[in-house]
Amino acid sequence: MNPAIIPPPIVLYLFAIWTICWKGIALWHAAKHNQKKWFIAIIILILFNTMGTLEIVYLFFYAKPKFHIKSLVFWKKKETK
């Protein structure tokens, strides 16, 4: 095999972390909003690494309510009026 084709291990680790983060967020969102079909689809596709593509498409285009990056900031207290 050509050694130029094999990526260094750090790249593989970064891809794994990227995928796990997006998959976790998508599973959490689908479970929280009772979207069972999407939850099952994401679980089944653990066998196929889509590098977070399916999860990102779900979160930004199909999730109800729509996902916003600001919702990831869960540690800040919400202001009450």
C-alpha positions as CSV (number, residue, x, y, z in Angstrom):
1,M,0.0,0.0,0.0
2,N,1.0,3.5,-0.6
3,P,1.9,5.2,2.7
4,A,0.7,8.5,1.5
5,I,-2.9,7.3,1.5
6,I,-3.0,6.3,5.1
7,P,-3.8,9.3,7.3
8,P,-1.8,9.9,10.5
9,P,-3.5,8.6,13.7
10,I,-4.2,12.1,15.0
11,V,-6.4,12.7,12.0
12,L,-8.3,9.5,12.7
13,Y,-8.8,10.5,16.3
14,L,-10.0,13.9,15.3
15,F,-12.6,12.4,12.9
16,A,-13.7,10.0,15.7
17,I,-14.2,12.9,18.2
18,W,-16.0,14.9,15.5
19,T,-18.4,12.1,14.7
20,I,-19.1,11.1,18.4
21,C,-19.9,14.7,19.3
22,W,-22.4,15.2,16.4
23,K,-23.9,11.8,17.0
24,G,-24.3,12.5,20.7
25,I,-26.0,15.9,20.1
26,A,-28.3,14.4,17.4
27,L,-29.3,11.5,19.6
28,W,-29.9,13.8,22.6
29,H,-32.1,16.1,20.5
30,A,-34.1,13.3,18.9
31,A,-34.7,11.7,22.3
32,K,-35.6,15.0,24.0
33,H,-38.2,15.8,21.4
34,N,-39.6,12.3,21.1
35,Q,-38.5,11.8,17.5
36,K,-38.3,8.0,17.6
37,K,-37.7,7.4,13.9
38,W,-34.8,9.7,13.8
39,F,-33.3,8.3,17.0
40,I,-33.5,4.7,15.6
41,A,-32.0,5.8,12.2
42,I,-29.1,7.5,13.9
43,I,-28.5,4.5,16.1
44,I,-28.6,2.1,13.2
45,L,-26.2,4.3,11.2
46,I,-23.6,3.9,13.9
47,L,-22.5,0.9,11.8
48,F,-21.8,3.3,8.9
49,N,-19.6,6.2,9.5
50,T,-21.0,9.3,7.8
51,M,-18.5,11.6,9.6
52,G,-21.4,13.5,11.2
53,T,-23.1,14.4,7.9
54,L,-26.4,12.7,8.7
55,E,-26.5,14.1,12.2
56,I,-25.8,17.7,10.9
57,V,-28.5,17.4,8.2
58,Y,-31.0,16.1,10.8
59,L,-30.2,18.8,13.3
60,F,-30.3,21.8,11.0
61,F,-32.9,20.7,8.4
62,Y,-35.3,18.0,9.9
63,A,-35.3,18.5,13.6
64,K,-38.4,19.9,15.2
65,P,-37.9,22.4,16.8
66,K,-35.0,23.6,14.7
67,F,-31.6,23.2,16.3
68,H,-29.5,26.3,17.0
69,I,-25.9,26.4,18.0
70,K,-26.8,28.6,20.9
71,S,-28.7,25.7,22.5
72,L,-25.4,24.0,23.1
73,V,-24.6,26.6,25.8
74,F,-26.6,24.7,28.5
75,W,-24.4,25.8,31.4
76,K,-25.4,29.4,31.3
77,K,-28.4,30.4,33.4
78,K,-31.4,31.6,31.5
79,E,-32.4,35.2,32.3
80,T,-35.8,35.6,33.8
81,K,-37.8,38.7,33.3
